[in-house]
Amino acid sequence: MSRKNKTTPFTYLLKHIPSGMCYYGVRYAEGCHPSDLFVSYFTSSKEVKKLLDKDGKESFIFETRKVFCDTKAAQKWELKVLRRLGIPKNQKFINKGLCTPPSHKGIKKTTEHKQKISLSNIGKHDAKYALLASNAAKIKNTGRKRPNHSIIMKKFWKENPEKKFSKWWKTSYVWKNT
C-alpha cells in the first residue's frame, strides 16, 4: 500500500515566534500523514492562516505531537488536550474553542438515509424498555418522587379486575425500577 492511500491521523503543535502564541490541532483527512505538516498542509485555523499570510511560515515552529491509528482516537485526544490546556480561556493559545467531531444535525436526510438509520435501530429497543421508559416519563411529568397513583390504579384495574391492589402494588415493577 502506498503512503498516499494510507491515512495516518496526528495531532500537532504550532508556535508563532513573534507573538509566542501556540495552536494545538488535529489532522485526520483521508490520505494525511505527519510528514505533510508545513509542507502541503498548514492548518485549518483561520487565525493561523492570517498569521501565515502576514509573517510567513518561517515565523512558526511546528511539531507532530502524537500519531494515531484511527480518526476517532485522534479527535478524542485533541479534545482531551484542549480541555487540559483550558481552551478557550487560555490566552497563550490561538485556539478559539474546543473541537467537536463533525455532526449531521440540521442536515436534511434522504429517504434512503432514513431507511438505513431505521434498519440499524431494529432490535435496539425492546418492549420492556419502552414500557419502563413510558412509566418513568409519567412519573417525571407529575413532578413527584413516587409514581402517580391514579395512573397506576387505572393500569391495575384494566389488567387485574379481580385481584387485590395492595399485593400487586408491593410487587409492582414500578417500585422495583424507580
Secondary structure as UniProt FT lines:
FT   TURN            3..5
FT   STRAND          10..16
FT   TURN            17..19
FT   STRAND          22..27
FT   TURN            30..31
FT   HELIX           34..36
FT   TURN            38..40
FT   HELIX           46..55
FT   HELIX           57..59
FT   STRAND          60..67
FT   HELIX           71..85
FT   TURN            86..89
FT   TURN            91..92
FT   TURN            105..106
FT   HELIX           111..120
FT   TURN            121..124
FT   HELIX           127..142
FT   HELIX           149..159
FT   TURN            161..162
FT   HELIX           165..170
FT   HELIX           173..176
//
